[in-house]
Amino acid sequence: MNILLSGLSNDRVELNLARALMDAGVNLSIIASSGSPAETLARERGALAATHDFSSRIDRNAVQLYRQLVPERKINLIHALTNRALSTALSAQRRLDPAPRIVAYRGTMGHLSRLDPASHFSYLNRRVDCIICVSDAVRRYLKTFRIPDDRLAVIWKGHDPSWYRSAPRSILREWNIPDGSTVVNFTGNIRPVKGVDYLLDAFEGIDPAENIHLLVVGEVRDPSIRQRMGRHPHVHFTGFRNEATALVGACDLAVMPSIEREGLPKAVSEAMAQQVPCVVSDVGGLPELVENGVSGIVIPPRDAAAIRDAVRALAADPERRRTMGRAARARVEGVFNFRHTVEKTRAVYERLLAPHHASAR
């Protein structure tokens, strides 16, 4: 099989997926973002087909690039990792004979509509042979558009605990967090959909005397959140940090209070891989990842009181936190392990390229 992996950039799971597929004998060509870790990987492995930064859904240069690479490298399947990589692959495919199979990736819910032409140039296009859904919640969402089951595959973005090294606890002193505090972590780009306003509401009901601190890691993109910075002495905003993943490992628990559209947030998987139990809202793929009462706590969305109660309960019970943390890591080592991502992705390729499938197209 000759696979063109398009739109590869700096996602840890996708980079490791490319590496593992090549190790497994898949003949992989890569279109990588210029100057990205993906370009470095592809060059090292002799798999770089081109560097290209997709400028739009109708990127004429990308269309020409596909039309050049597919016959040149005898590509029989394009795996598009981004919206733009997908729409341009579909545009290019119409003039290719034989036409390569098209596999898309969908990591979120929302933003699609039967009335939106752009949706029909991407995920709702009948020429997409398979959409890899990051969670069953994403699959259920896509089924509302009457996409057949055989064109949807749920493949969780698995992780490997060996990828992560937690920061030392002492790093928290940078924000004047005292030793012995219970530290709650939120990591992500802070947009309204992430529900950080409910998390801040929860902390406003926690007395500083309780010695529970919140470390908010990520770029603040929500102006309403920016206006609330500095109100609570135990809420600390770090801004964007390169070592965000290691920071969560220095904390006692993590919270993901999303209000909608979550596919399968990598921040939660990264926390669980480091034995950090998570409090998550019952949204999208989050309850697929976190087993309520076992590897974390699942709460209703938009419920500051529920966040506060869960945080207080775990802060008061260190042994329960440790037990949940071990269960969280075990979940990543088990059904959410990266090896399953590799195996299931390769299985999708093999199914689509099987002779009986090709003849039925």
N, C-alpha and C positions, 0 to 999 in steps of 0.2 A: 504493500500500500504506500502511495506517495501522498503525504499529507502536507498541506500548506496551513500553518498556524499563523493567523493574521491578527495584528493589533496587540501583540505581546509587549508589555512595558516593564512594570516593576512590582506587580503583585506576586507575593512570595509563593503562594500555592501554584499559580500559573507557571512561574519560572521553574519550580520543582517538577511540575507536571511535564513540561517540555523536556527537561533533563531525564526524567524517568522513562518517558516514552522512547526517547532515543536509546537509552540503556536497554530497553526491552526489544530493540530491533526495528522500531518504526522509522521509516525513512521520512524524516521531518525537515521541511523547509520553513523558515521563519521570516515574517515581515515584522520588524521590530521598530519601536519608537527610537528616533535618533538620540544617541547619547545615553540611553537607558541601560539598566542592568541586563535587559533582554538582548540588546545589541552585543554586549560583552559576551554573554553566554553563547549566543548564536555564532559569533566569530570564533570563539574558542572551540566549538564543536563542529565547525565547518558547515553549519546549517543556515547561515545568513543568506536569505534570498534577496533582501533589500531592506533599507531603512526608509520608513515613511511615517509621517505624522498626518493622520487623516484630518483634513481641514473641515469637512462637512459631510452630510449624508449623500451629497452629489459631488464627489471629489473626482473630477475628470482624470487627474493624474493617477489616482488610485485605480480607476477603472482600466486605464491603459496598462498599468503595472500588472494587474491580474491577467489581462489578455496576453501579456508578454510571458509571464512566469508559468502559467498553466501548461501551455504546449511545450515550453522550453524544458520544464522539469517533469513533464508527464504527470501533472497533479491530477489525482482522481477524487480528492475531497478537500474542500476548504473549510477549516474550522475558524469561524470569525468570533473573536472574543469581545468585540465592542459593537455598539449600534452602527457606527460609521463604517467599520470594517465589513459589517454584514450588508448594509444597503449598497455599498459599492461593489461587493462581491456578486450580489444579485444582478446589478446592472451589467457587470462584465460577463456574467454567465450566459446571457441571452445570445451572444455571438461566438460562443465556444462550442466546438463539436469535436469530440464528445464533451458534453457539459459535465463539469465536476459536481459531485454531491456537495450540499451546503449544510453545515452544522452551525447553529447559533448558540450563544450562551445568554441566559437571562438570570440576573441576580437580584431583581427587585420586582415589586408589583406596582401597578399604576402606569400612567403616561402612555397608555395605548387606547385607541378608540377606533371603532369601525368607520367613524365619520372622518377620521384623520388620514389623508393620503399617505403621510409619512409612515404610519403604522403598516400600511399595505405594501410599502417599499422595504419593510424589514420583517418583523416577527409574524405579521399576519399574511405574509406572502406565501402562496401555496407551493412555491418552488423551494422553500426551506424544508429540507428533508428531516431534520431533527432539531429540536430546541432542548439543550441541556439546561434543566431547571436546577437552581442551587438549593431548592427546598421543595417539599411537597406543597407548601403554601403557594409558591410561585406556579407550580403545575396546576393547582386548582384554579388560580386566577386566569391562567391562559386557557383553560378549558371553558371558561365563560365565553370565549370567542369561538367556540365550537372547533377548536383545533383537535384533530383525531388523536387518540391515545398513542398510536404507534409513531407519532411525530413528537412525542414528549418523553423525555427521560430525566428522572430525578437523580442527580449525582451531587451529593453534598460535597462542599469544598473541605476536604479533610486536612488535618494537620498532623504533625509529628512532634511530640514533646521535645525531641532532641534538637529541634530548631531554636529553642528558646533558652536564654539565660537570664534569670531574674536579676534586677538591680539590687544592690545591698540596701538593707533597711535604712542605713545612714543617709541615703540620698534624699530622704524626705526632710532632712534638716534644712535643705535649701529653702523650704517654704515655712520654716520655723514650726514644723510639726513636732511636738515633743515625743521623745521615746515613751513607749507604753500606751500611746493613743491607739484607738481603733481607726483605721484609715480606709475610707471608701473611695473607689476609683470610678470615674467615668472617662472613657476614651472615645473620641470620634470628632468628626467635623460638626460643629454645633449649629445645627439648622433646626427650624421649628419641628420637623418630623421626628427629631430625636427625643423630644419630650423633656429637655433639660429644665424647662420652666417648672415642671412638676417636681423634678428632683430638688430644685432650689426651694420650692414651696415646702417640701418635706423637711429640709434642713432648717428652715425658719422656725419650725416647731420643735427643734431639738435644742435643748439648753446647752450652752457652751460647757457647763459644769459636767455634762455627760462624757466629755472628752472623746467625742466622735468627730473626725475631720473628713472633709470631702476634697479630693484632688481631681480637678476637672482638666483633662489633657486634650488639647486640640484647638484648632483655629475657631474663634468665635465669629460665625457668619450671621448670627441672629441678632439684630440691633436691640431687641427687647432684653436679651440676656446680657448684652454689654452694659445696659443701664443698671443692671442688678449687681454687677461686680463690686466687691468690697463691702457689701452690706452685712455679711455674717463673718465673724472673726475666724470661724473654722472652715470656711469655704475658700479654696485656693485655686486660682486659674493659672495654668502654666503656659498657655498658648501652644503653638505647634512645637513638638519636640521630636527630634530624630529617634530618641530612645524610648518612645511612647510604649512600645511593647514590653520593654524591660521594666518600665516604671510600674505597670500594673502588677508585676510579680513581687514588688516590694510592698504591696498593699494587702489588706486583710480580706476584702471582698470588693466586688465590682457590681455596678448597676447599669442596666441598659433599659431606660424607661420609654422606649420608642412608642409613638402613638399610632403609626400606620406604616404600611408598605415595606417592612423589613423582610429581606430575603433570608439571609443567614449571616449576621454581622461577624466579621472576622475578629473584632475586638473581644467578643465573648468567647470564641474558640481559643484565642490566644491566652485569655485569662484562665480558662479551664485547663489548658495544657500546662499551665504553671501552678496548678492546684489552688487556684483562687476561685471560691464559690461565687456564683452570680445571682443577683436579683434581676429578673427580666420581666417585661410586660408580655401579656398573652397576645402577641401580635406577630403575624407572618410566620416565619420559620423558627422564631425564638423558642416556643414550647417543644419543637422537635429536637432542639439542641439540649435544652436544660430540662431534666426530669424534676418536676416539682417535689420538693421535700427530700430529694435524694442527692442530686448534684447541684442544687440551688433552689431558689424560690421563684415561682411564677405568680405574678400579680396582675390584676386588671389594669388596662391602660388608663391614662389620665387620672390616676388616683394617688395623690400625694400622701394621703393617710396610709395607704397600703405600703408605699415605699418606706415611709417612716417606721411603720410597725415592723417590717421585715428587717430593716437596717438595725433597729434597736434589738430585735430578737437575736440576730447573729452577733451583734456587738457584745451582748451579755453572755454568750455561750461559746467561748473559744474552742471547746472540744467539738461542738457541732460544726463549727466552721471548718475545722481540720478534717472531720469525717466527710463533709460535703466536698471539700477540696480534693480529697483523695478520690472520691467518686467521680468528680468532674474530670480529673486527669484520666481515670480509667475509661471514661466515655470517649475521650479523644483517642486513647490507645486502642479502643475497640471499634465500635460501629462508625465513629467519625475519624478513623485513621486515614491518613493520606494514601496508603496503599490501595484502599478501596476506590478512591478517586481515579487512580491510574488504571486499575483493572476495569472499572466500569466505562471509562472514556474509551479505552482501547476496544472494549466490547461493542460500543456504539459504532466505531469505525468499521469493525469487522462485519457487523450486521448490515450496514449500509452498502458495503462493497462486496457482499456475498453475491455470487452469480445469479441466484434466484431472485434476489432483491433488485439487482440491476435490470434484469429482463422484465420485471413487473413495473418498471418506472414509466 
